[in-house]
Amino acid sequence: MHQSSFQSALDTAGKGAERIAELFYWMAGGATLIWIVTMGLAVYAILSRREHSVRMTRWLVIGGGAVVPTVVLAGLLSYALVMLPELQRPAPEGSLTIEVAGVRWWWRVNYIDNTGRRIPTANEIYLPVDQPVEFKLTSEDVIHSFWIPSLGGKVDMMPGRTNRLKLHPTRTGVFSGVCAEFCGTAHAQMRFRVVVTDQQTFDDWLVGQAQELAERREPSANTDPADVHQSAAETQAAIGKTTFFSRGCSACHAIRGTPADGVVGPDLTHFGSRLSIGAGVLDNTPENLRLWLSDTHRVKPGVQMPDFQTLRGDEVDSLVHFLGALK
Amino acid sequence: MKTTKPAADGLLSSAKLWTLTFAPLCWAAHFLASYLTSAIYCAKYAPADGDGLPIRIAVALFTVIALSLIAWIGGIGLRAHHMGETKLPHDDNTSRSEQRFLGFATLLLSLLSGVAILFTALVFVIMETCH
């Protein structure tokens, strides 16, 4: 799958972003033209020795200083405004709807399925290609701004208000999303990944996300060494589950299908299948997860999650196995 | 120590200075009226996908009023600018030159404010709904 190597509004993969990039190219082209003409006239004025008619120079000043900028601005404004109705129009009835809430400094995501049921996830958004998607955006604390540069424009997320945004991905790939409104210490590390896939892959992913832990092959809590079928990794994961509860992780994080129902931090039900840790800060690898759990504030200064430096090495290892197994 | 006032010819007329601000004030009033009306209407009296036609009519009305006022102010500026026989620049240290200068500045500000009002109104021309 194509993974965007850099985050750019000009690396377009959505209808909104394509129109915005188009506008940018027209503006950049127009600005370059105006700059060349202006600089050309300035150089001519400096180098020219011959006398010019006062009337002609006056019209040149009025034309170049007032009329041309007004006409150019009116043209650009009209061109940009004509784009607005389509960009602002909601996705058609029955389109996929995703609720996203900005929380310092991560993203709470809820997919609304056909029955109206909410399927929670966090810091990662899957989208089907060539389908319009309606986002409902809000904030739980301060003003954030939701922006996936490759897919479309940005929209502010305000506490107590729901703003909407339509995106329409046009090619598959993995893209970056960011908070585009300064929201505090870890603002620059409030990111997320966007995975655009074909419809079938998306449907399968959503069905998987809807599952609770008990519906899947859960890491067994049975640590009886006599059970010869249990692998070492599964044993570690089972110990990690115990650690998860005994160390109080469940007070902030939910794992559906278990007693863990915290809502302060991200839902971790399918944490192992995510691409990143800490809201797009690190790739989701066992080494990075170990680093995140043991030295959270060095990785993401300002993060609300406490530093669990009191965790023993074997506890961190077991948590890494447990969380990694939450596919 | 007693100070002496400068000659009346060298003073700027406060009345004319206020005239200079009328056109930008019309622009500001039009801008606020347009956006406040649409914000209040869409937030309080219309659904999210509510028809934008009532707002467009209101903004059209604001625009006609604002442009009429600006045309009137610009006319005053133009008459002051053309007063007498002198040509630009109006930079003599006399009361008449000062009035011509303020008239010319009022005219230019009226033109600028008129264009800005049209730019503001242009946004509402394409506004279909409260989205």
Contacts between the chains, C-beta under 8 A, distances in Angstrom:
chain1	res1	chain2	res2	distance
A	66	B	111	7.9
A	70	B	115	5.6
A	73	B	119	7.4
A	74	B	118	8.0
A	74	B	119	7.1
A	74	B	122	7.7
A	77	B	119	6.0
A	77	B	122	6.1
A	78	B	122	6.7
A	81	B	122	6.3
A	81	B	123	6.2
A	81	B	125	7.6
A	81	B	126	4.8
A	82	B	126	6.5
A	84	B	126	5.9
A	85	B	126	6.0
A	85	B	128	5.3
A	88	B	129	8.0
A	88	B	131	4.6
A	89	B	131	6.7
A	90	B	49	7.0
A	90	B	131	6.7
A	164	B	48	7.5
A	164	B	131	7.6
